[in-house]
Amino acid sequence: APREIDENLVRAYLARRAVDYLLGFHLSPILWRKLPGASSAGRVQSVALRMICEREDEIDGFAQRVYWTVHGVIRLPDGSTVRADVGGAGGTAFSTVEEADRVKAAIEGAGSLTVEKIVAKRTSRQPQAPFTTSTMQQEANTKLGFGASKTMQLAQELYEGGMITYMRTDSYSMAPGAVESIRDVIRTKFGQEFVPHSPKVFTRKKAVNAQEAHEAVRPTDPSLGPQAVSYRGYGPAAVKLYELIRDRALASQAANSASDAVAVTFASGSGEDRVEVRATGSKVAFAGYLGVLGREEDPSSEVVSNYEALSKLEEGQKVTVGSSHAEEHTTNPPPRYTEGTLIKAMEEHGIGRPSTYAPTLKLLFARNYVKSSKKRLQPEPIGRILASFLKLYAPEYVDYSYTSTLEGDFDRISHGDQDWIKVMQQFWEPFEQKTKTLSELSGTEVLNALNEDLAPYLFRSPPGSLGETKGASDASEASTVLDVRDSTEASRQRTCPSCGAPLSLKLSHKGGPFIGCSQYPVCDYTRPLPTGDDEFVPTMAEDIGNTFKSMNVAEQYGMRGPVRLLGTQPGSEALIFVRQGPYGPYIQVGLDKDPGMKRVPLPKDSKPRSLTLKYALSMLELPRTLGEHPDTGAPVEVRNGKFGPFILHGSHMRSIPKTLDPLDLSLDEALNLLQLSSENKKFPSISNQIAQDGARGTLTARVRAGGRGAPMPADANDPASDEASVGARVTSANVIGVPRSRSAYQFFLKDYLSKEKMKNGKEKMKIMGQTWKALPDSERSTFQAMADDDTLRVRIQQAGIIEPSLEAWEALSDDAKRALKGQFASEATNPGSAPSGKSKSTSAYTMFMQDVSKQIKREKVGGEEANRGSFMTLVAKRWRDLSDEERAKYEAPDGK
């Protein structure tokens, strides 16, 4: 029922919107002046950016540590073996290999051990709560690989279609009626034992600024499976998300799972000579909600096998040591955030609302503050600079607790416990003063502060230099960073290699941030900022004349952007580089300032990191004249283009296959390639030969449509003709330009659109897809027949018998089409031989179904459109109702 507008909610909305506008509209113009390239700042987005950048700082500063664990292989009395670790599951970490080897030797020296202690217990696991907005986004990111924006877009589509409840919520609660429906589905599908005695109730452990006005995200009808949703016209991605939501909702009301676990301690000796190892195993005793989720336990897994073997032991039994091993491990840095883990962290800190997670991430990508690398969030250079600026000059506005406290103020306003005007005053007065202070900052002051705060990032050692490897962002993403504790190394990395002056961060409106010499314009040395990419990183100079052994190429030669030194050009001894420019990779001969410097573009699909000196030299030899064409006398040349090397003869061009070396290509090879290219452009090639070989025969031997068409051999349909010759000509026919065959669905769309006037866009395609899926087989077979005919049309046009266009086919008479289709259908059914044998007979019921399907046109069965099941039921009923005389008509040999 309608209710009065809640003025407290209105005031909370106005306060939240005003704070966001004031902060963004006053802080962003300052960034445009102080940090060129930084587009905006915001109450939520800036805090999220800070979280991503701080995680990157942790990764850069991570000190990798090596440790060892020791385990033994224990042979049990029944002959089976189990792994037993020193210190229990996971093992005790030993800091030195010597200590690990000592323990390993002690285990081997013991020979046999005694079962000292057996601990067996049963544990119960409770299912997770149904989805909230954040947990739905996290799970969709983890299980399906969906980003937050895509997840919310699909959820919105499902919500608008009535498939799920409202998807922006913090609540775990579900309506009592929905809970009962879910319990009924579990009882029907899995059995009574999977239904708990009473419905499960979930409460939030940490309700920071929770919004619980709505239910949890759940299906509106839990009995509808993903297949039923697919039939209603939803795409595969939406169906997957629905299945995820439904499974989580069902599992949340299923019984707990139960597992049996056993831990056995094996020991021998005492005091300093004591040897002790532990082995564990477990087995699912009752699947419970795990069965609802389809997470079946593998009975052959190691933990189950260990449980079966260990549960048979008794204290005091003797076992033997088969072998022992010391394993080396390394600690890993914290992983970069994914979209899911960042949303979880934001929720835990009380940053933002369910409705703001996806837009916040989308904005960070749009502003180029963050990028996705291997589905993990990595800050861009301008993002790290902006986060550092805000941390240095406006720390309170990117502080986690401040943002959470402000959200709490808005909540208290919505409950009527706080005056919204007072909250606005408390925010605006100090913020106004802060903006005035920031406006008075000089550019030099800002750059100096950023240089100091971002020194480990800005002045990190180039790959392969003397810097210390401190850690890695992931297992495969090692980063070499500057050890800021080494003053000598820090000084070297902040010194301009050209003039010796200090290096500094530089900001540009067009090119973005970079490192440059502080003595500009006297010295114009620059280098790009580290990006963390490993696709084309600046590499070390090769050992040419025992010089430049361990120095970054770009830094050594005063270049910007990724650079690789390949070697020297024979004769001139000029250095050859491969570089990455704004329009793609290219080869450069000489330095930027050399008068004879030359640049040659590379194909767009080139991989600069694996490019060889030999390939670069072949590119530099182009263009190359191979000789004159024997027919025209025009030169035949090998040139280089944006898609790679190609042959040029007059206005005729032909790309060179990657299997051929453009530097070693001969004139004969080039002429062959040109001839192949020329033949591919001619059409029809087979029809001319058929016109010369065949006579003008009957209708089946010659196809004409208004004077158009090419003659067929008169013996083409003669079983005694040379079918191998005809087949060879058909096989060799040119297929260039022949429109591909159309599917049954395409013919359906053509027919449907000719009858229905539809709105454009996504809604139109959705309705047509739903109509096609609901189409009975009787009607769908009509369009399938059209598709089959179109497949024969393609074969006919590929043979060069008629022009390669749909218009030429449509212009043929029906008799001509039937003759051609009959010939090619016979060839496809029994190629290379005359038709023989007896065709498979058609049953009386099949003939009846084909006949009656012409009469049934989307009949109403039970008040719904006839689908496949209802159509077949109706056909069977009519077959049973046939009189003997009517049925005999279909059972006759000729079907009459």
N, C-alpha and C positions, 0 to 999 in steps of 0.2 A: 504494500500500500504506500502511496506517496507520503512523505514526511517533510517536516520543516527543514529548511537549509540550516546546517550547523555552522554558525558564524565562527566558531573556534577553528573548524577545519579550513574555512576560507582564509582566516587570518594566518594560519600556519602556512598555507599555500603562498599567500602574498609575501610573507617574511622569507620563505625559502627562495622564491623567485627573485625578490629584491636583492638578497645577499649575493646570489649567483650573478645577477646582472651588474651590480656595483663592483664586485671583485673582478669580473672579467672585463668590463668596459673601462675600468680605470687602470688595471694592471697591464693589459695587453698593449696599449699604446706606448707604455714605458719600455716594454720588451722590444717593440719595433725599432725604437731608437737606440737602445743599449745593446740588444742582441739581434742583429740582422739575421733573418732566417727563422726566428722564433715567432710563430703566428699568434699564439694565444696562451693564456693560463686560465685555470678554473678551479673552483673549490674542490671538486672531486678528481678531475683529470690530472691535476698537478700532483696530488698525493699519490695517485696510482702510478704516475711516472716516476716519482721518487722511489717507490717500492721496487720498481723494475731496475732502476739505476743502482740502488743500494745492493740489490742482489748481484748485479754485474760487478760492483766493487768488491764484494765478498769473493766472487770467483777469481777476479784478478789478483787479489791479495792472498789467495789460498796457498798454504805451504803444504805440499804433498809429503806424506810420510809413508815409509815402508815398514811392514810388520809381517810376522810369520805366525801360522797356527800349525798345530801338530795333531794328527789323528792316526788311529790304528785300525786295522782290519781284523776283527775278532771272529774266530771260527767256533761256532756253537756245537753242542753235542750232537744235534741232528744233522750236522754237515753243512748247514747254511752259514752265511757270513753276514755280519753287520758292521757298519762304520761306527766307531766310538771316538769321540773328541775329548781332548784334554781340556777340562773345564766345562764340559757339557756342550749343548747345541750352540753352534757358532764358534766355539773354541776360545781358549785364552790367547790373547795377543802377546807375542814375544817381540821385543824391540830389536833384538839382534839375531842373526842366523846362528851364531855360536850357541846361544841359549836354547834355541829351537832344536838344534842338532843334539844337544846334550839330553833333552827330554826324549827325543826320538830314539836315541841309543838306549836309554833306560827302559823304554817300552819293549824294544826288541830283545834286550837282555833278560827281561822278566820271563819270557818263554810262555808261561801260563798265568792266568789270572783267576780270581775267585769272584763269583757273583755275591757282592757284599750287601747290596740293597736293591729292592724292587719297589717302585712306587707306581701304583695303578690308580687312575681316577677317571671319572666321567665328567665332561664339561658340556655346558649348554650354551648355545649362541642364539641371541635374539636377532630377528631381522631388522633391517634399517627402516627408518620412518619413510612414509611416502614423500614424494618430491616437493621441495619448495623451489622457488625460482633459481636460487643459486645452486642447489644440489642437482637440479635438472640440467643446468648449463655445464656443471662440472662433469656429470656422468656422460652427457652427450659428447663432450669434448674428449673424454677418456675412451669411451666405448665406440663411438661412431666417428670421431675425428671432426665433429662440427664445431665451428666457432660460435661465440655467444650470439652474434647477430643472426647467423643462420638458424640457430636453435630457436631463438625467439620468433623469427619469421615463420618457421614451420609450426611452432606452437600456436601462433596467432591464427594461422590457417586452420589448424585443427579445432581451435576454440570457436572460430566463426562458423565452422561447419557443425558445431554441436557435438564434437567427438570427445573433448576434454573440458574440464572446468577452467576457470580463469587462471592464467599462468603467471601472474605477478603477485606473489604471496610469500609470506614468511611462516605461514601456519602449517602445523603437522596434522591438524584435526580434519576429520571427514564427517559428513552428515551421517546420522545413525542409519538411515535407509540405504545409503551407499555402502556402509560397512556390512550390513546384512546381505546385500546383493553380492558383494565380494566373497563373503563366507559361503554363500550358496554356490558360487562358481567353483571355489576350491573344493567344496564337498562333492560336487558333481564330477569334476575332472580328476581329482586326485584321491578322494576318499575321506571318510569321516576322521581318520586319525591325523590328517593334516590340518584340521580345524581346531584351534584352541578352545578351551572351555568357555572363555569369555573374550569379547573383542579386546584387541590391544589398544592401549592409549599411550601416545607419545608426547613427551614434553621437551622443550628446548633446554639444553644444558646451559647455554649462554645466550640469552635473549637480549642482544644489544640492539636497541632501537627497532625491535621486531614489529612488523606490520601483520597482524593476525585477523584482519577483517574478513579474509576469504578462506576457503578451504585449501587443503593441500592440492597439488596438481594431480588429478586422477581422471580416469575415463568416466564419461557420463553413463555408459552402459558397459560394465565390466565383462558381460557375456560376449561382446563383439571382439573377435580376434583380429589380428592384422590383415588376414585375407579378406575379411568382410569390409575392412576400411579400404583396402585396395580396390575392391569392386565398386566402391562409391566414387572413384575417380581421383583419389589422392596419389601423388607421385611416390616413388620408392623411398625417398628421403623422409617424407612425412610419415609413411607407414613404419619405417624403422624407429622414428621418434615415438610414435604412438605405442609401438610394441614395448619400447623401453619404459614408458610411463605406465602402461598397463601391468607389465611384469613387476615393477616396483610396488605398485598399489596392491596387487594380489599377494606378493610376498610379505608385505607389511602386516597382513592379517593372517598369515599362516603360522603354524606351530613352530616352536624353536627347534633347531637341529641339535642333535646330541652326538658327541664324539667320545670314544674311549681312547685314552692315552696311557702309555707305559714308559717309565724311565728306569733304566738299569745301570747301577754303578758297578764297574769291575775294578778290582784293586789287588795289590800284592805288596808285601813289605811293610815297613813302618819307618817313622822318622824321616831322615833325609833320603832314605832308599825307597820311600813309598812311591808307588806308581798307581795313578787313578785315572780312569777314563769313563765316560758316560755315553750311553746310546739311548735313543728315543724312537718311538714309533707311535702312530695313531691310526684310527679307523673310524669312519662315520658309522655310528650305531643306528641313527634315524635321520634321514635327510631333512625332513621338515621343510622349511622355506627354501632350502637349497634345491630340493626337488621341484618346487614350483618355478624356480628360476632356471631349471634345467642344468644345474651344475652337478653333474653326476661324478662320483669319485671313481678314479681309475684303479681297479683292483690290483693292477700290476705295478703301481707306483712304488717307489722305494720306501716311503713312510708306512704304507700298508703292509708291505712285505716285512719290514722291520717289526711292526706290531705283531704280526702273526708268529714270527720267530721268537721275539722277546717274551711274549705272554706265556710261552711254554716253560720258561726258566723257573728255577727255584733257588732261593738263597742258599749259598754254600756250594753250588755246583762249580766245577772247574771248566774253564774254557782256555783255548790256546790263542796266541797272538800270531796271526798270519804274516803281517807286515805292518810297517809304520811309515808315515810320510810327513814331511815338513813342507807346507805350502806358503809361497810368498804372496802377499797382498799389498795393495796401495790404497791409501785413503782417497776419496773423491770429493771434489768441491760440491757445494750445494748446487742442485740443478737450476737452470733458468726456469722462470715461471712459464707455465702454459696458460692459456686463457682460463682454463678451469681452476688451476691452483691459485691464480691471481684473484679470481672472484672469491674463492674460499678465504684467502687472506684478507681481502677487503671486508668481507662479511664479519670475520672474527674481530677486526679492528673497529667495526661499526662505521665504515666509510661507505657512503652512498646508500641507495635503496635498490630493491630488486629491479625496478624499472630503469635504473641508471647504469647497471653493469655493462650491458651490451652497447648502449650509445657511448659510454666512456671509452671502451676499447676501440670502437669504430672511429672515434675522434682522434685517438692517439695514432692510429694508422694513417688517417687522412692528413694529419699535420706533419707526417714523416718524423714523428718523435720516436716511433717504435716500428720494428719490422718483425715478421715471423720467419724464423730460421729453423727448419726441421720441426715445425709446429711448436717452437718455443719462442718466447718474447725476448727480443734483443734490442736494446736502445740504440738509436741512431746517434751519430755525433752531436747533432743539434739538440737532441733530447737529453743527452748527458750534460751538455753545457747549460741548458735551461734548468735542469734539476739542481745543478750546482749553484747557479745564480740565485734561485729561490731559497735554497738552503742557507746561503751566505747572507742574503739581504732581506729575506722575508720568511724566517724559519717558522714563526708561529702559524703562518697560513698554510704550511705544508706539513704541520705536525699531526701525527695520527690522533693524539688525544684531543687536540683542538677541534679537528673535524668531527670527531665522535661527540664531543661535548656540544658542538653547535647543532648536530642532529638531535641530541637530547633536548636542547632548548626548543627546537621546532616541535618535538613531540609534546612537550609540556604545554606549548601554546595550543596545540590541537586538543588537549584535554582540558583547557581552560585554567591551567595552573600557573601560567606566566603571561605577562603582558607583552604583546608582540612589539609594541613601540619601544619598550625598554630594551628588548633584545636587539632591535635595530640600532639604537643609540650606542649600546655597548660594542657593537661591531663597527659602526661607521666612524666614530670619533678617533680611535687609534689607527684605523685603516687609512683615513684621510691624511693623517700625519705621516704615515708610512709612505704613501704615494708621493708626498712632497719631498721626503728625504731621498727616495729613489730617483726622482727626477733631477736632483742636484748632483748625482754621481757623474763623474767624468768617465769617458771611455777608457782612458789609460788606467784609472783606478780599478775599473771592472775587470779589464784584461789581466792586470797584475794579480788580482785576487783569484781569478779563474786559473791562471798559470800555476799558482801554488796549490790550490785545492785539487786540481785535476792532473798534477804532475805525473803520478804513476800511470795515468792513461795517455796523456798527451805526449810524454817523452819516454815512452816505453822503448826498450831495445828492439831494433829490427830483427826479424827472424834470422837465426843463424849467427847473431853477433854475440858479444860477451855477456849479455844480460842473463839473469837467472830465471830458469823456468819455475814459476811459482805455483801453477795449477792449470786447470782446464775447466771450461764451461760444461762439457760433457765428456764422455769417455773418448770421443773422437775429435775433440776440439781443444787441443792444447794451446795455451797462450804463453808467449814469452814476454815477460814484463820487466820493467825496470826495478831493480832492487834499490829503493830510495834510501836504504841505510848506507849504501856505498856512495860516498860523496864524489869519488873520482869518476865512477860510472855515470852518476847523475850529471856531473859537470860536462862530461863528454857528450851526452845525449842532448843537452841543452845548448850546445855550442854549434854555431853555423859552420858547416864544413867548407864554405867558400871564403868567408872573411874572418871567422873566429869570434864574431859577436854573439851575444845571447839570442836564442830562438824564442819566439813567442807565439801564442795563439793569435790568429787573425780572423776577422769576421767579414764576410762579403754578402751583399744583397743578392748577387747573381750566382756565384760559384759555391756558396756555403762556407763553413769554417775550414781553415787549413793552418798549417804551421809555416811561419815565414820568419825571415831575418828581421831583427829589430832595427837594423841600419837601412831599411828600405827608405828611399829609392837608390841609395848608394849601392846596396847589394839586393838583388832580386831573387835570392834563393827561396824556394818554397818546397813543401812536400805535403802530401795529403794526410789527414788524420787516420789513425787506425780504425778499421771498420769491423774487424772480427770475422770478415768473410775469409773462406779458405778456397774460393774458386780460382782466384788469380791474384795471389799475394805477391808483393815485391820479393824477389829472390836474391840470393847472394851472387855477386859477380863470379864468373868462372875464373880459373887460375890461368890467366893469360900473361905470360912473362913474369910469373910469380908476383903479380901485383894485385891489389884490390881483393885480397883473399877473404876478408871478413868484414865487408862494408856493404851497406844497402845500396843497390844499383841506383835507384832514384836519387838518394841522398848524395852519392858520389858524383853523379853527373848533372846534378841540378835540374832534375826533371820532376814533373808532377804526374800523379796517377800511377797505376800499376805498371811496372817495367820488368822485362827479363832481358838479360844480355845473352845472346845466342852464340856469338863468336865474332870473327873478323871476315871481311870480304877479301877473297884471294886477289892479289895484285895491288889493290889500294890500301889494304890493311885497315880499312875503316870499320869501326864497330857497328855490329848489326843488332838491333834491339827489336823485341816485339812489345807493343804497347797497346793499351786499351783507351780508345777515345770515345767521345760522346756518340759517334755513329758506328762504333764497332771496333774490332781489333785491326791493327795494321803493323806493317814492318817499317822500321826506320833505319836508314843507313847514315851514320854520322850523328853528331850532337846537334842540339837545337840551334846553336849559334854558328855552326859550320856553314860556309857559303854553298857547298855542294851537297847539303843535306837532302835526302830523298825519302819519300814515304810512299808505300804501296799498300793499298787496302787488301784485307783478307776476307774470304767468304764469311758470311754472318754466322755460319755454324762451326767456324773454326774454334779449336780449343787452345788458346795461347799457352796454357800451362804445359801442354805436351808437344808443342810445335818444335820441329827440329831445324837445325841450321841448313841441312840439305834442302828441305822444303822451302825455306826462306830464300835461298840462293836461286832456286828454280823460279820463284815468283819475280825475283829481281831481273831475270833474263827476259821477261816479257815486256812489250810485244816482240814476237819472233816470227820472221817470215820463213815459211817452209818451202815455198816455190810457187810456180804458176799452175793454175788449173789447166789441164790438157784441152778442155773444150772451149773455155772462155778466154784463157790467157791472163785472167785477173789473178793477183797475188792471193795466196792462201796463208793466213796469219793465225798465230796463237796469241790470244790476248787475255787479260785478267779483268774480271768484273766483280760486282758485289755478290754474285752467286757462285764465284769461282772461275777457273780458266775455261775459255771457250774458243772455238774455231770460227774465224770470220772469212767469208768469201763474198765480196761485194756486199749485198744486203742480207745475205744468208748466214745465219749463225747456228752453231751446234755446240752444246755443252760437252765437255770432256769428262768421261766417266772417271770415278776416283781410282779405278784399277789401272789407269794409264798415267804415266808421268808426263806432264806437259813439256818438260825440258827435253825428253827423249822421244817425243812423238814424231813420227816420220810423215812425209807427204802422202804416201800410200794409205797409212792409217787414217789420216785426216780426210782423204777423199772418200774412203769407205764410210766414215761417220757422216759426212755430208750427204752421201748417196742414201744412207738409211733414213736420214732426216727428211730428205726430199720425197722418198717413197711414202713415208708416213703422212705427208701432207696431201698426197694424191687421193682422189676418191671418184668412182670406185675402181679399184685395181682389178678385182676378179671379174667384174661385169664386162670389161672390155675383152678379156680372154674368152669368156663365155660367148660373147657376141661373135667372135671370130670362129669358135669351134662349133657352135650349135646352129641348127637350122631354125627357122621360124615355124614352130609346130602348132599344136593345139593350144587351148586355153591354159592347160597345166604346163605346157612347154614355153609359153610366152605370156608374160603378165603385162597388160597395158591398162592404163587409167587415164583416159582423156589424152591419149597420145604420149604419155610419159611412161618411163620404166625401161628396164633393160631386158633383152631376150634371154631366156633360159635354154639350155640344150634340150632338143626334142626327146632325147633318150633319158632325161633325168629321172622320169618315173618308171622307166622300163627295168624290171628286175634283171634282165639279161645284159644291161649296160655295164660299163666299167665303173662300178660304184666306188672303187678305191680312188679312181681319178677324180670323180666328182667330189668325193669326200675330201680329198686333198685340197682341191680348189676352194671348197667351202671353209676348211680349217685355216687356209692361208689368207682368207679374206681379211681386208683391212677393217678394224673395228673403231678407227678414229672417227669421232663425231656422231656415233650412234647413241641416241638417247637411251639411257638404261631403263630396264624394265620397272614398271610401277607395281607396288604392292596392292593387296586387296584393300588395305586401309586407305591408301591414296585414292583408289576408285570410289570408296565409300565417301570420303571427304568431298570429292568432286560432285557426287550425286547429292549429298546432304546440303552443301552450300548453294547448290542450284535451286533448292526448294525452300530453304530457311534463310531468313534475314537475321544475321547474328551481330552482336556487338563485337568490336575488335578486342584483341588482347588476350590476356590469360584466361578470362572467364569463358571466352568462346572455345578455346582449345580444351578447357576442362569439361565443358558440356559435351563437346563432340567425342571426347575420349570416353566419357560415361555412357553415351549412347552406343558407341561401338562395342564396349564391353557387355552391354545388356542385349546386343543384337542376337536373335536366335540363329541357330545354325542354318536353318532353311533360307534365311535372307543373306547370311554371311557367305553361303556357298555361291551365290550369284556374283558377288564381288571377287571371290576367289577364282571363279571361272574367267573373269575378265583379266585377272592377274596372270593366269596361266596362258591365256591368249597373248598377252603382252610379252611374256617370255619368249614365245615362238616368234613374235614380231621382231624382237631383238636379234634372234638367230638369222632371220631372213635378211635383215638389214646388214648384219655383220658379213653375210655372204656376198654382199654387193649387188643383190638382185634389184633392189629399189633404193632410192635416195635415203640417206640416214636422217630422216626427220619424221616427226609425228604427223606432219601435214601430208607427206607423201603416202604414209600408211592409211590415213583416213580417207585419202582420195581414191583408194582402190575400191572396186566393186565388191559386194559380198561374195560373189562367186569366185573372184580372184583370191580373196582372203582365204576362203575355205579350201581352195586347191593348194595354196601354199602351206597353210597350216596342216593339211592332211599329209603332205609330203614330209614336212619337217617333224611332225609328231611321230610318223612311222619310223623315221630315221632315229629319233631319240629313244623310241621303245625298243627297237631291234637294229642297232647300227651295224652296217657292213654286211647285211644279209637280207634276203627277201623275207617278208613276214610269213611265218609258218606256225603250225601248232594251233591248239585250241585255247581261246581266251578263257579267263576265269569267269564262271557263270555268276550271275547276280541273283541273290535270293529273292523270293517272292515278297518277303517283308521289306527288303531294301527298296524294291521297285515301288511298293505301295507307299513307303515313306517319302520317296522322291516325288511321287504323284501328289500325295496329300499336302506336301509342304507348299505346293503352289497355291493351295486354298487357305492355308493358315498364315495370316499376316498379323503378327504381333497381337494374338488374341488375348483377352483378359482371362486369367486363370486365378481364381481366388481373390479377385480384386486387384491383382498386380500384373505387370507386364510379363509375358511368357519369357522365361529364361530357358536354358538348355534342358534343365530337369523337368520343368512343367511341359515343355514342348514334347519331349519324349514320352511323358506320361499320357499326354493327349493322343499321340499317334498310336500308342499301344491300346488305348481304350477304343479308338475307332477301328483298329484292326480286329479286336475281339468282337465288335458289333457288326462286322461284315457278314453278309449272308454267304452261304456256300457258293452260290452262283458268282457273286462279286469276288470272292476270294479265288475262285478257279481262274478268273481272268488273269490274275497275277501269277498263278502257279503254272500256267500254260508255258510250253517251251519258248514260244515267241513273245510271251508277255501280253498276248491279246486274248 
